[in-house]
């Protein structure tokens, strides 16, 4: 259980990104930003951005400390971790640039 909180496996990264996305979508549905003014999704976007940044830095540092030569398992773990990070950032960009009534 303690290993999940370290964000050093692709599964733990996925859990963090899903939790951040759930908070973001929930805040948007509770109080969206529209012509009436800013809503709760603005702070949620900031929190999700910080989460993406921190998890990407943690992944980069973890990968840079991996043993060489790379085995297939280590390479798969590294590629999956980076893929999860890039998909999380892509979702952030997609949701931030999409109209409020689209999602």
C-alpha positions, 0 to 999 in steps of 0.5 A: 500500500505504501508503494502506491503513494510514491508514484513510482509505478505506472499503476500509481501514476494512472491512479493519480491522474484519474483522481485529478481528472475526477476532481477536475470534471467534478469541479467543472460540473459543479460550477463551470466557468462561463459568461457569469464568471469564473467557476471552480474549474479554474482552481481545479485546472491549476491543481491538475497542472501542478499534479501533471508537473510534479508527476512528470518530474518524479517520472523523469527522475525515477527513469534517470536513476534506472539501472543500465543496461535496460531490460525489456521490463524496465523499458516497458515500465519507462515507456508506459510511465511516459505515455501516461504522463503525456496522455495526462498533459494532453487531457489537460490541454484538451479540456482547457481549450475546449468550450465549457458546454462541450464537456 
